[in-house]
Amino acid sequence: MQPTGTILDTETVELNRYAHATVKRMYGVRVIEDTIVERITYLSDGLKVKGYVTRPKEPGVYPMLIWNRGGFGDRGALDDLTAYLILASAAVWGYVVLATQYRGNKGGEGTEDFGGDDVNDAFAMLEVAKNIPECDLSRVAVEGASRGGMTTYQLLTRYDKFRCAIVHAGLTDLAARCAANEDFRKFMRQKLSHLTEDQLQAEVRRRSAINLVAQFPKTTPVLLFHGTADKRVPIEQSQRMANELKKHDIPYEFVILEGAGHVALKDGSYKQIDLHRKAWLERYLQS
């Protein structure tokens, strides 16, 4: 059996006219002309999983960023347009950006389980990178949004050599969301239907990053973003995480986005966010 991280298939993305115009309007033509975006199929736990790899077109070896998508299933999944808007817009700064779709999505094998074994699919990107000559494995950052923030926090408990981390509107306390939101509680019950109620509560606590901070490396600074108008993941989820990071002496910065919604490209907050992201990555990866 081939090992985790083996790249089985690669396909270069060509944008259609609408997507090309959208990327050009939002980020400029350099994001299109100076990067290469590829769909990949790779192995994770023996499963064929889908993802994207984006890198500068100029030959070289670059620091790498693991990006963890939000949502569940097709909701929040990357497509060719968002791969450019989210991944290539960072790759153009001089990074190789790797992103998983998680198992079971976009034709991938297995079953997505929202913070369980599918976290392995993001962790496997460290192995995928070993098969990409442009990746500098000594300079790695990790980033995620919403559910991808939950994934990012879990990865911090597994790998202590990330130079830095970035989390947008991260889901940090699943138990609190279950208590406050009936739809979310039903969602978690559906995903973990094989468990008893006591087992469910224990698993929800295990997947909640707010309970994992003591396991984070103190050498990985964390940049948090959250919008005050976020109706999907309340800002209190990040506020509590910031307090826990402070209590455990983990370096962090918390950027509150006034009036911004939930990791939305549409409300314009991405422009402010990118200024902070670019500076953060340069600070920790460009040395």
Order of alpha helices (4+ residues) and beta strands (2+ residues): beta-alpha-alpha-beta-beta-beta-beta-alpha-alpha-beta-alpha-beta-alpha-alpha-alpha-beta-alpha-beta-alpha
